[in-house]
Amino acid sequence: MTAPAPFIEVDNLVKHFPIRKGFFSSSEAGTVRAVDGISFTVARGETLGLVGESGCGKSTTGRLMLRLIDPTSGALRYDGTDLARVSPKQMRERRRELQIIFQDPFSSLNPRMTVESIICEPLVIHGIGNSASRRARAHELLDVVGLARSYANRYPHEFSGGQRQRIGIARALALRPQFIVCDEPVSALDVSIQAQVINLMQDLQKEFGLTYLFISHNLAVIRHIADRVAVMYLGKIVELTDKHSLYADPKHPYTQALLSAIPIANPDRKRQRVVLTGDVPSPINPPSGCHFHTRCPYAEARCKAIEPPLSDVGGGHQVACHLVQPSA
């Protein structure tokens, strides 16, 4: 029996931003390699966690997957259609199915619009329903995200951070999407509120059959919500596997260092820290070979010269490291 095709396929996706010599100049002084040839798939109904240090290309990847920015090269197949090559009109039709939840719930909401207007705005843009049906949809979504309908005529500044993020989630659900990019949606919230929002998102995923790309630098949050985890470093994916394998047996030295930094809520237990030396290299001039070799405690000569491919080392566990050998 043939396995079903992945819901989303990212194939060798690249995004380079040119650096201009001057404001009015067309000549380039360099290139920022924000996303430098990544490939992965996402199954329908799955949550793929995307983690890494600030500046590694996580948010750029999320925006590329929604085609909020156009890729330099590569393919992005959504339910069999390559979004990188569709016309603007076709992309507009697809946008109903693709939504985003932003990191900052305050700056992502228009302070001059009421909650009802914010939630109804996607419906207005796509010409769905009339004013009465849109209002009913807004009230329905307030119920879904756990807010009172009486909040509909209030403004964003009248709410707490957690409540504002619930409003952002309601807006993302307005068009009944299938895929949502969650760009660090809980990083600006208190820890107790983070748990409430994550639980809400998991409940909504089950209720509406949603597929998530969940971007975060918080590995504890990713462990709770993700099915599989992709680890990014300097525009590359260095490890990709299910969350249980990643947390139990991380293969890549960078993943090992990230996991060793997670605090343990027990003063009697100690974790051996893997301390990385040096700073993250610039994406304008990334190192040759393996991008991580300048900070890796195990780097060899070949790591400096040859870029390791993302290879399956057994059981679907993919790692980009010369020192990790496939299991027999």
C-alpha positions as CSV (number, residue, x, y, z in Angstrom):
1,M,0.0,0.0,0.0
2,T,1.4,3.4,-1.0
3,A,1.9,5.9,1.8
4,P,-0.1,9.1,1.5
5,A,1.7,12.1,0.1
6,P,2.9,14.7,2.7
7,F,0.6,17.6,3.3
8,I,3.4,20.1,3.0
9,E,6.8,19.5,1.3
10,V,9.7,21.9,1.6
11,D,12.3,21.0,-1.0
12,N,15.7,22.8,-0.9
13,L,14.2,26.1,0.1
14,V,16.5,29.1,-0.1
15,K,16.1,32.7,0.9
16,H,19.0,35.2,0.4
17,F,18.6,38.9,1.1
18,P,20.9,41.2,-0.9
19,I,22.8,43.9,0.9
20,R,22.9,47.2,-1.1
21,K,25.9,49.5,-1.0
22,G,23.6,52.5,-0.6
23,F,20.0,53.4,-0.3
24,F,19.6,54.3,-4.0
25,S,22.2,51.8,-5.2
26,S,21.4,48.7,-7.2
27,S,24.8,47.1,-6.7
28,E,25.1,44.4,-4.0
29,A,27.7,44.5,-1.2
30,G,26.9,41.0,0.0
31,T,24.1,38.6,0.8
32,V,22.4,37.4,4.0
33,R,21.9,33.7,3.7
34,A,18.9,33.6,6.0
35,V,17.6,30.2,4.8
36,D,20.2,28.2,2.9
37,G,18.7,25.1,1.4
38,I,16.3,23.3,3.8
39,S,14.1,20.3,3.1
40,F,11.4,18.7,5.2
41,T,7.8,17.5,5.2
42,V,4.8,18.1,7.4
43,A,1.9,15.6,7.7
44,R,-1.7,16.6,7.9
45,G,-2.7,17.2,11.5
46,E,0.9,17.2,12.7
47,T,2.8,19.8,14.7
48,L,6.4,20.3,13.6
49,G,8.5,22.2,16.0
50,L,11.2,24.5,14.7
51,V,13.9,25.5,17.2
52,G,17.3,27.2,17.2
53,E,19.1,30.3,18.4
54,S,17.9,33.8,17.4
55,G,18.9,34.6,13.9
56,C,19.1,31.0,12.7
57,G,16.3,31.5,10.1
58,K,13.2,30.1,11.9
59,S,10.9,33.0,11.4
60,T,12.0,33.5,7.8
61,T,11.2,29.8,7.2
62,G,7.7,30.4,8.5
63,R,7.1,33.4,6.3
64,L,8.4,31.6,3.3
65,M,6.0,28.7,3.9
66,L,3.1,31.2,3.8
67,R,4.7,33.1,0.9
68,L,4.6,36.3,2.9
69,I,8.1,36.6,1.3
70,D,9.1,35.0,-1.9
71,P,11.9,32.3,-1.9
72,T,15.1,32.8,-3.8
73,S,14.8,29.2,-5.0
74,G,13.4,25.8,-4.1
75,A,9.9,24.3,-3.9
76,L,7.1,24.6,-1.4
77,R,4.4,22.1,-2.2
78,Y,1.1,22.6,-0.2
79,D,-1.3,19.7,-0.8
80,G,0.4,19.0,-4.1
81,T,0.6,22.6,-5.3
82,D,3.9,24.4,-5.5
83,L,3.2,27.8,-3.8
84,A,6.5,29.2,-5.0
85,R,5.2,29.1,-8.6
86,V,1.5,30.0,-8.4
87,S,0.1,33.4,-9.7
88,P,-0.9,36.1,-7.2
89,K,-4.5,35.4,-7.9
90,Q,-4.1,31.7,-7.1
91,M,-2.1,32.6,-4.0
92,R,-4.8,34.9,-2.8
93,E,-7.3,32.0,-3.0
94,R,-4.9,29.7,-1.0
95,R,-4.4,32.3,1.7
96,R,-7.7,31.4,3.3
97,E,-6.1,28.0,4.2
98,L,-2.8,29.5,5.5
99,Q,-2.6,31.7,8.6
100,I,-0.1,32.9,11.1
101,I,-0.1,33.7,14.9
102,F,2.5,36.3,15.6
103,Q,4.9,36.5,18.6
104,D,3.8,39.8,20.1
105,P,0.0,39.9,20.7
106,F,0.1,43.6,21.2
107,S,1.9,44.9,18.1
108,S,0.1,42.4,15.9
109,L,-3.4,43.8,16.7
110,N,-4.6,47.2,15.4
111,P,-5.1,49.4,18.5
112,R,-7.8,51.4,16.7
113,M,-10.0,48.4,15.9
114,T,-12.4,46.6,18.2
115,V,-12.0,42.9,18.9
116,E,-15.0,42.2,16.7
117,S,-13.5,44.2,13.8
118,I,-10.1,42.5,14.2
119,I,-11.6,39.0,14.0
120,C,-13.9,40.0,11.1
121,E,-11.2,41.7,9.0
122,P,-10.1,38.5,7.2
123,L,-13.7,37.8,6.3
124,V,-14.1,41.3,4.9
125,I,-10.9,41.1,2.9
126,H,-12.0,37.8,1.3
127,G,-15.6,38.9,0.8
128,I,-17.1,36.2,3.0
129,G,-20.6,36.7,4.4
130,N,-22.4,39.9,5.4
131,S,-22.1,42.1,8.5
132,A,-24.5,39.9,10.5
133,S,-22.8,36.6,9.7
134,R,-19.4,38.1,10.3
135,R,-20.5,39.3,13.7
136,A,-21.9,35.9,14.5
137,R,-18.6,34.3,13.4
138,A,-16.6,36.7,15.6
139,H,-18.8,35.9,18.6
140,E,-18.5,32.1,17.9
141,L,-14.7,32.4,17.8
142,L,-14.6,34.3,21.1
143,D,-16.4,31.4,22.6
144,V,-13.9,29.0,21.0
145,V,-10.8,30.7,22.5
146,G,-12.4,31.2,25.9
147,L,-13.3,34.9,25.9
148,A,-16.7,36.4,26.7
149,R,-18.8,37.7,23.8
150,S,-19.1,41.0,25.7
151,Y,-15.4,41.7,24.9
152,A,-16.3,42.1,21.2
153,N,-16.6,45.9,21.4
154,R,-13.4,46.5,23.5
155,Y,-10.0,47.5,22.2
156,P,-6.7,45.5,22.5
157,H,-5.2,47.8,25.2
158,E,-8.0,46.7,27.5
159,F,-6.7,43.1,27.7
160,S,-3.9,41.2,29.2
161,G,-1.1,39.6,27.1
162,G,-2.7,36.2,27.3
163,Q,-6.1,37.5,26.3
164,R,-4.6,39.4,23.4
165,Q,-3.0,36.3,22.1
166,R,-6.4,34.5,22.3
167,I,-7.7,37.3,20.1
168,G,-4.9,36.7,17.7
169,I,-5.7,33.0,17.6
170,A,-9.4,33.8,17.0
171,R,-8.4,36.0,14.0
172,A,-6.2,33.2,12.6
173,L,-9.2,30.8,12.8
174,A,-11.7,33.1,11.1
175,L,-11.2,31.7,7.6
176,R,-11.2,28.1,8.8
177,P,-7.5,27.5,7.8
178,Q,-5.8,24.2,7.5
179,F,-2.2,25.2,8.2
180,I,-1.0,27.8,10.8
181,V,2.5,29.1,11.4
182,C,2.9,29.8,15.1
183,D,5.8,32.2,15.3
184,E,6.9,32.1,19.0
185,P,3.2,32.7,20.1
186,V,3.9,32.3,23.8
187,S,7.4,33.7,24.3
188,A,6.0,37.1,25.3
189,L,3.7,35.6,28.0
190,D,4.1,34.6,31.6
191,V,4.8,31.0,32.2
192,S,1.4,30.2,33.7
193,I,-0.3,31.9,30.7
194,Q,2.0,30.1,28.3
195,A,0.5,26.8,29.5
196,Q,-3.0,28.0,29.0
197,V,-2.4,29.2,25.5
198,I,-0.5,26.0,24.5
199,N,-3.3,23.8,25.9
200,L,-5.9,25.9,23.9
201,M,-3.9,25.5,20.7
202,Q,-3.8,21.7,21.2
203,D,-7.5,21.6,21.8
204,L,-8.2,23.6,18.7
205,Q,-5.9,21.4,16.6
206,K,-7.9,18.3,17.6
207,E,-11.3,20.1,17.1
208,F,-10.5,21.6,13.7
209,G,-7.8,19.2,12.3
210,L,-5.2,21.9,12.1
211,T,-1.6,21.5,11.0
212,Y,1.0,23.6,12.8
213,L,4.6,24.8,12.3
214,F,5.5,25.9,15.8
215,I,8.5,28.1,16.0
216,S,10.2,28.6,19.3
217,H,13.5,28.9,21.1
218,N,12.0,27.3,24.2
219,L,12.7,23.6,24.1
220,A,10.5,22.8,27.0
221,V,7.5,24.3,25.1
222,I,8.4,22.4,22.0
223,R,8.6,19.2,23.9
224,H,5.0,19.7,25.1
225,I,3.3,20.6,21.9
226,A,5.4,19.2,18.9
227,D,5.1,15.7,17.3
228,R,8.5,16.1,15.5
229,V,11.3,18.7,15.9
230,A,13.6,20.3,13.4
231,V,16.7,22.0,14.8
232,M,18.1,24.9,12.8
233,Y,21.5,26.5,12.8
234,L,22.6,29.4,10.6
235,G,20.0,28.7,7.9
236,K,20.4,24.9,7.9
237,I,18.5,22.1,9.5
238,V,21.0,20.0,11.4
239,E,18.6,17.5,13.0
240,L,15.1,16.3,12.4
241,T,13.2,13.5,14.2
242,D,10.2,12.8,16.5
243,K,10.4,14.6,19.8
244,H,10.9,11.4,21.9
245,S,14.0,10.4,20.0
246,L,15.4,14.0,20.0
247,Y,15.1,14.5,23.7
248,A,16.1,11.0,24.7
249,D,19.1,10.6,22.3
250,P,20.1,13.9,20.5
251,K,22.7,13.1,17.8
252,H,24.0,16.5,16.6
253,P,26.5,18.3,18.9
254,Y,24.4,21.5,18.6
255,T,21.2,19.8,19.7
256,Q,23.1,18.3,22.6
257,A,24.3,21.7,23.7
258,L,20.7,23.2,23.4
259,L,19.2,20.4,25.5
260,S,21.9,20.6,28.1
261,A,20.9,24.2,28.8
262,I,17.3,23.3,29.8
263,P,16.9,23.9,33.6
264,I,15.9,20.9,35.8
265,A,13.2,21.6,38.4
266,N,15.1,19.6,41.0
267,P,18.0,21.1,43.0
268,D,19.3,17.6,43.7
269,R,19.7,16.7,40.0
270,K,22.5,18.1,37.9
271,R,22.8,18.0,34.1
272,Q,26.2,18.0,32.4
273,R,26.3,21.3,30.5
274,V,27.8,21.4,27.0
275,V,29.2,24.9,26.8
276,L,29.7,26.3,23.2
277,T,32.6,28.6,22.7
278,G,32.6,31.6,20.4
279,D,29.8,33.5,18.8
280,V,27.3,32.5,16.1
281,P,29.0,33.3,12.7
282,S,27.4,35.9,10.5
283,P,24.9,34.6,7.9
284,I,26.5,37.1,5.5
285,N,29.7,35.0,5.5
286,P,28.9,31.5,6.9
287,P,31.8,29.1,7.5
288,S,32.8,26.6,4.8
289,G,31.9,23.0,5.3
290,C,29.7,22.4,8.3
291,H,28.4,25.7,9.5
292,F,28.7,24.6,13.1
293,H,32.4,23.5,13.0
294,T,33.7,26.8,14.4
295,R,31.9,26.1,17.7
296,C,31.8,22.3,17.7
297,P,34.0,20.6,20.3
298,Y,34.3,17.5,18.1
299,A,35.1,19.1,14.8
300,E,37.6,17.4,12.4
301,A,39.4,18.5,9.3
302,R,36.7,17.2,7.0
303,C,34.1,19.3,8.9
304,K,35.8,22.5,7.8
305,A,35.9,21.4,4.1
306,I,32.8,19.3,3.4
307,E,29.2,20.2,4.2
308,P,27.4,17.2,5.7
309,P,24.1,16.3,4.1
310,L,21.0,15.8,6.3
311,S,20.9,12.0,6.3
312,D,18.8,9.3,7.9
313,V,20.8,7.6,10.7
314,G,18.1,5.1,11.5
315,G,14.4,5.1,12.3
316,G,13.7,8.3,10.4
317,H,16.2,10.3,12.6
318,Q,17.9,12.7,10.3
319,V,21.2,14.4,11.2
320,A,23.7,16.6,9.3
321,C,27.0,15.6,10.9
322,H,30.0,13.7,9.6
323,L,30.6,12.2,13.1
324,V,27.2,10.5,13.3
325,Q,27.1,7.2,11.5
326,P,23.9,5.4,10.3
327,S,22.9,2.6,12.6
328,A,23.3,-1.0,11.2
